[in-house]
Amino acid sequence: MVSKSVELTRRNTLAMVGIAGLAAILAPRLSFADEKMVAAEIKKLYGDKTFESGKIKLDVPEIAENGLVVPINVEIESPMTDADYVKSVHVFAEGNPLPGVVSYKFTPACGKASASTRMRLAETQNIVCIAEMSNGKLHMAKANVKVTIGGCGG
């Protein structure tokens, strides 16, 4: 006959092994992106193409008191005609668990290349915005957001 204290110890041991195993599986997913990971994601999309500055108005707060809800507004200067328009916009965060935040697709029928949303930021970090134009040119803008209370577990 096994006493309850031994049975409890076995349960606790199995529980700890289960938690440790789960932590080992999730640990890579809980790490945060960095500047290199964002650069790798951008390289996947555009290879070694060069980026120009300008054309992008990236509106994010300098200080976000709460990382759970950080507003972002993106506007790209473009006539949005059949010959000259914004094809896509990608927003990346250099300190979140995943580098990609949001992507937008535009057509000339949109009339204006602008979009707004809210994002969750884990910590103080750079936000990177890439705009791809119909002629193949790429534009980049960066902004730093200081987060006082993290939104992704911090």
N, C-alpha and C positions, 0 to 999 in steps of 0.2 A: 504494500500500500504506500502511495506517495503522499507526503504531507502537502498542505496547501502552500506553504512557503516555498517549496521547491517548484511547485506548479506555477506559482506566480513569477518566480525567477525565470523559468523557461519562457513564459509569456513575455516578460519584459525583455528578455534576450532576443526573442523572435521579433518583437516590435522594434527594438533598436536596430537589428539587422535589416529589417524592412525599410526603416526610415533612412538608414545609411545607403541602402541600395537605391532608393528613390532619389536621394540627394546626389548620388553619383550620376544618375541619368539626367537629372535636371540642371546640374551645375554648369555645363557648357552653355545652356540656354539662359542662365542667369547672369552671365558675364556681360559687360557693357561694350558697345561699339566704341571705336576710337577713330581718330583721323585716318589711319591706315585702312580700316574696314570701310569707311565711307569712300575713300579713294578707290578701293577695290570694286565696290559696287558701281561707282561711276565708270570705271574702266570696263566693267562687264557690259555696260550699256553703250559706251561711246569709244572704246579703245583708247588710242593715244591722240585723239583729236584735241585741238587747242580750244581754250575758252576765252571769250572776250568779256570785258566788264561792261557795265551799262545796260540799258534797256529794262532791267529788272528792278522793280521797287518791292523790296522785301520788308514788310512792316511787322515787326515783332517787338514786344516790350523789352527794354533794356534790363529791367528787373521784374521777375515773376514771383510774387509773394507765395504763390501756390503752384507747384509743378503739375498738379492734376489737370488744370485748365489754363493753357497758355494760348491766347489767340494768335493767329497768323493770317496775314493778308498778303497775297502775291498779285502784282500787276506787271504785265509785260508790255512795253511800248511796241505797238505794231499796228499797221493799217487794217489788218485782218481781211485782206482781199485774196482772191484766188491765186494771185501771183506772189503774195507776201503775207504770211501768217505764222502764228505760233502753232507748232504741231503738238508739243508736249511740255509739261513742266514736272520736275521731280524735286521733292523736298527731302533732305536727309538731316539726321541729328547725330552728332559725333559722340554722344554720351548715353544713348538709350540702349536697351537690350538688343534691339534691331535697328540698323542704320536707316532704313527706309521709313519715312513718315507717311507721305502721300504722293500720289502721281495723278496728274490731270491730262486729259487729251482735249485738244481744241480743233475746230475747223473754222473756215472763213464764216460759216453761218452763225458762229457764236457772237460775232460783232465786236467783242472785246475779250482780251485774254486776261481775266482776273478771276480770283477765287479766294474764298475765306473759309477757315475751319478753326478748330481748336485741337491742340495736340497735348500730349502728356510728356513731360520732360523729367527724367530721373534726377538730373543734377545740372549745375551750371555747365553750359556747352555751346558750341557753335552750331548754327543752323545753316545748311548749305542748300541753295536753290539753283537748279540747272534748267534753262529754257532752250528747247530745240526749235529752231526756226525751219520754215518750209524750204529754204535755200540750203539747209545743212549746217548753217552757222550755229554755234553754241554760245550761250551766255551764262555767266555764273555770278552769284551774289552770296555773300556770307554775312551773318550777324551773330553776335554773342548775346546769349540770354543768361542772366544770373538768376538761379533758382534758389529761393530761401528755404522752401519746404519741398522735398522731392515728391514726384508723382508716381514713380514706378517702384514703390517699395522702400522709399527712404524719407 
